Amino acid sequence: MLEPVLEEAGALSISYLDPGGEPILEPTLGSTPLWPRLRLLALFQGWPDADRLYAEACQVLGVGRLEGWGFEVLEQRCWERAWMDYYHPMRFGDRFWVCPTHRDPPDPSAVNLRLDPGLAFGTGTHATTALCLRWLAEREQELAGKAVVDFGCGSGILAIAALLLGAGHAYGIDNDPQALYATGENAARNGVAERLTVWAPDQVRPLAADVVVANILAGVLIDLAPQIVALARPGAWVVLSGVLDRQAEEVMDAYRDAVDWQAPRQSEGWSLLLGVKR
């Protein structure tokens, strides 16, 4: 409703964000959920007519006042490179690192995955990804020559990590074309592209993988349980992440007919679910 008003006032971009109440992490498939409240951010070149813009916004929305209305000036800087100030090498386990390409690896003799933030999820900074990376790093010896599936691969970080740690072949699956592209690019940067296959969901072929890792969200993991389990051979690891602590039991229940679960690992309110396919 407000887009025309903001665009007429000269807005260069408009974003709608969760205001910090109850974020909708897992919308039901096929639905378009709405927040009861939201925060709107608009970026302008220069300073707009604030009083006029406020009055027009109130009129369009049919309200007498807008909560949290305000303006602030953003400093001039090279925003496309600003992430470099905050993204540093991260260690997972004893000798596995995720390093941005603008920094030298702290330990050149370690296993170093070179990765920069991009449009696809997965850099190692989020607890869900970090839990998976630590688990993979602990199993470097077990991964030698094995087949690994990264279901919902995003940036491909988990598939590439498995390959750098010795896996024979990895399969990255995602319904986002940008994620499949990013996975391929990141694999090439790390010299493992020839051992990686990327698939959209409708391209997936039957597999008997030794490890299946899926870092998505609880609702999606429940819905896709049959497809995820089908990719694993009997005795394979099934590793699920993107699960809030309070959701762990519900997700594990969806797999109990096929997976024997071990005790989950927790970090920052998230759980890593570890099981073996029967």
N, C-alpha and C positions, 0 to 999 in steps of 0.2 A: 504493500500500500504506500509506503514512504519512498520507494525508489524514484518515482518521477519527481517528487519534491526535492530530493537530495541531488539528483542528476541536474535538475534545472539550476540548483544553487552552485553547481560546479564540482560535485563529488567525483573523484577519480576512481574510487572503489568503495564497495559497500559489503559489509560482512555481518552475518547474524551468528551470535555465540550464545552458548549456555550461560545463564547468569550466575551459576554457582549453586543452584538448588539441587534438583534431582536430574542429573544428566541421563539422557536416553542412550545407553551404551549399546543396547541390542534391540533394535526395532524388529517387530514381527515381519517375516518375509512377506513382501507384497504390500506392506503398510507404509504410510507416510506420517509418522508420529510428530506431534507438535509439542513444544515446551509451553507450559502455562504462562511463563514469563521468558523474555529473552533480552539480550543486550545487542544493540546495533552499533556498529562502528563504521564511520564514513571518513575517508581520507580526502582532504582538499589541498589544492595548490594555492597557498595564500589563505587569508582569513575571510570566511563568508560573512554575510549579514546575519549575525547570530540571532538577534531579536526577531527578525522577520522569519527566519528559518524555524525558530521555536514556535512561533504563532501558527505557521502553516502546518507544522507537524501535529500540533495539538488539534487543529481543525480537522485534518484528514483522519486522525484516530478517534475524534469525538470525545476528547478528554480535556479536563481543565488544566492539568499539569502533567509533566513527564518526570518520572523518577530517575535520578542519576544523570540528568542532563549536564553536559559540560564540554569544554574544549581544552585541548593542550597542544603545545607546539612540539613537533618532532624535530630533533636536531638534524642538520644536514650531514649525511654520512653515506658510505657505500654499503647500502643495506644488503645487496646480494652477496657480500662477503662478510657480513657481520657475524655469521655463525662461527667463523674461525676463532673468534675471541672466546667462545664457550665450549667448543667441541675439541676435547683433548684425548690422547691415547688412553685406553681403558684395558685393564688386565682382568682376565677371567681364568681362574685356576693358576697353576704354577707358571705356565709358559705360553699362554695364548693371549694375544693382544688384538684389539680393534683400533686401528690408527687412521686418522684423517690423512689425506694425501699431502697436505701442506706441512706435516710434521714428520721428522725422522722417528722411526721406531725406537723406543727407549732401550729395547733389547734386540739388536739385529739378528741374534742367533735363535730367538724364539719363533713361534709360529705367528706371523703378523698378517692380519687381514686388513687391507687398505680400503677404506670406505668413507665417502662423504655423504652428508645428509642430502636427500633428494625428495622427489615427489612420492616415493613409495615408503611405507612404514618399515622401520627396522634399522637402528643404528647401534643398539646396545645400551642406550641411555635409559630406556624404559625397563622397569623391573621384570616384565614378562619376557622380554628378549634376553635380559641378563641371566635370568634363571635358566633358560635354555642353553645359553652359551657356556655357563659354568658346568652344566651337566655334560655337554658334549666334550668340553675340555678335559673333564675327569675320565672320559672313556676313549682317550686317544688310542690306546693299544687295542681296544675292542673294535674300533672303527676301521681298522686296516682292511682294505679291499671290499668293504661292505657296501650295500645299496641303501641309500637314505632318501626318504621322501620328505620334502618341506612343503606341507599342505597349507596354502595361504602364505606364499613365500614373501610377498612384499618386495623388499629390496634384495631378497635372496641371501641375506646375511647368514641364516642358519644352514642353508644348503652349501654355501661357499665355505663356511667354517668347517663343516663336516669333511668337505673335500680337502681342505688344507691340513686337517688333522689325520688324513690318510684314507678316507672313504674311497671306494673304487669308482662309484658313480652316484650322482644325486639327481633328483627329479623335483623341479620347482613347479608347483601348481597354484594358479591364482586366476580369479575371474576378472581382474583388472589388467587390461593390455599394458598400461603404464608400468605395472609391477613386473610383468614378464619382460618388458624392454629393459627396465632397470636391473633386473636379475641378470640378464644376459650381459649388459654392459659391465656390471660389477664383477661378474665371473671372468670376463676377458681381462679386466684390470688386474685381477689376482692370478691370472695364468691358469685357470681351471675350466675354461669354457668348453674344452673338448670332452670333459667328463660330466657335463651338465646338460640335462634335457629340460626345457620349459614347456609346459602344457597349459592351455585353457581347460576348464572342466570338461568340455565336450571332446577333448583330444586325448583324455587319459586312457591308457591301455592297461590291461591286467598286469599286475606286478606281484612279486613276493619279496618285498623289501625287508631288510634286516632292522631298520629303524624308521618309524614314521613319526615326524614331529609336526604338530599343528599349533601355531600360535595365532589364535583368532579371537573369538569371544565365546562365552559359555553357550548362549543360545544357538549360535551357528555350529559349535562343536556337537551339541545334542542333535540338531537336525541332520548333520552330516555323518553321524556315527557309523552307519552301515558302509558308506563309501570310504571313510578313513580306515576302518578295520579291515576292509577287503584288500587294501594295498599292502598289508603286513603278512608275512609268513608266520606259521605257528612258531612260537618262541621268540618272536621279534619284540623289540621295545615299541610301546605306544606312549608317546610323550605329548601331553596336552598343556598348553599355556594360554594366557589371556583370560584366566578364570579368577574371579574374586574369591577370597577365602570362604565367604558365605555361600558360594555357588558350587563349591568343590563336590559335595556329596551328590547333588543333583546331576552333575556332569558324569561322575563316576558311575552312577546308577544306570545311565544310558548305555554304558559299555560293559556292564557286569556279566552279561551272557557270553562275552568273548574275551574279556581281559581280566587278569588277576592283578589287582592294584597293590602297590606298596604305599608307604606313608608319604603324603604330599610334602613338598618343600614350600615354605612361605617366604615372601619378601614384600614389604611395603603394602600389605593388604592383598597381595596376589598369591595364587597357589600354582605350583607346577605339579601336574599329576603324572605319576610314573607307573607304568604297568607293563605286563608281558602278555602277549596274545596266546591264548590256549590253542 
